[in-house]
Structure formats: structure tokens, C-alpha cells
Amino acid sequence: MRRKRLYLRPGDKVQHIRYSFWGIGEVVEEKHSALEGGTCLVRVLFEDGEERSFINDLDSELCCYYAGLRLCDEHLL
């Protein structure tokens, strides 16, 4: 089974480039599928109080990075 190229880890701070009104989010959970070829997901809790889930595999064209989620610079927070 190939190793996933992960973008986010629990505790990372992120924001969405198109949905800035969500505010800053924090990765609260990472889940890996036990099945070969399965997805890796992250749950992010945003300042607007909503939890949203994203695909976390940089080899997937549906990865949260390509969907607009970006890591925040810690020194800017």
C-alpha cells in the first residue's frame, strides 16, 4: 500500500482562501481508512462554530489544499 502524502496534522491552524468569514480553523481530528486506496480525512473546527471535513491526501485532486485550505503563519495569529 502506498503511503499517503498528508497536508494537515491535528493542531494545525488553517483558513480557507474563499471563505474567510469561516475564520481561523484548527484541525481537531485526522482519520485514515484501513482499506487500500481509502481516503484520509481531517476535521477542522472553525471560529464560526462549524466543523468541516476535508480530504487530506496531497496526491488526490480533491485534497483540501487544492480546494483552498491554507496553513496559517503562526507568527501572524
C-alpha positions in Angstrom: 0.0 0.0 0.0 1.4 3.4 -0.9 2.0 5.9 1.9 -0.3 9.0 1.8 1.2 12.4 1.4 -0.6 14.3 4.2 -1.0 18.1 4.2 -2.5 18.7 7.7 -2.0 17.3 11.2 -4.0 17.7 14.4 -3.4 21.1 16.0 -2.6 22.9 12.7 -4.2 26.3 12.2 -5.8 26.9 8.8 -8.0 29.3 6.9 -9.9 29.0 3.6 -8.9 31.3 0.8 -12.5 31.7 -0.5 -14.5 31.5 2.8 -12.6 33.9 5.1 -15.9 34.5 7.0 -15.4 31.0 8.5 -12.5 32.4 10.4 -9.4 30.5 11.6 -9.8 26.8 11.9 -8.0 24.2 13.9 -7.5 20.6 12.8 -9.2 18.5 15.6 -9.0 15.0 14.1 -7.3 13.0 11.4 -8.8 9.7 10.2 -7.2 7.1 7.9 -9.0 4.4 6.0 -7.8 0.9 6.8 -8.6 -0.2 3.3 -6.0 0.1 0.5 -6.8 3.1 -1.7 -9.1 4.6 1.0 -9.1 8.2 1.9 -7.6 10.2 4.7 -9.8 12.9 6.2 -9.4 15.8 8.6 -12.0 17.5 10.7 -11.5 21.3 11.2 -13.3 23.4 13.8 -13.6 27.0 12.5 -14.3 30.1 14.5 -17.8 30.3 13.2 -18.5 27.2 15.3 -18.8 24.8 12.4 -16.8 21.6 12.0 -16.0 20.8 8.4 -14.3 17.7 6.9 -11.7 17.7 4.1 -9.7 15.1 2.2 -6.1 15.3 3.4 -4.1 13.5 0.7 -1.9 15.7 -1.5 -1.9 13.0 -4.2 -5.7 13.5 -4.5 -7.0 16.2 -6.7 -9.7 16.6 -4.1 -7.2 17.4 -1.4 -8.1 20.3 1.0 -5.0 22.2 -0.2 -6.3 22.3 -3.8 -9.8 23.2 -2.5 -8.4 26.3 -0.9 -7.4 25.4 2.7 -4.1 27.0 3.7 -1.9 26.7 6.8 -1.8 29.9 8.8 1.5 31.5 9.7 1.8 31.1 13.5 3.6 34.4 14.0 0.7 36.3 12.3 -2.0 34.9 14.6 
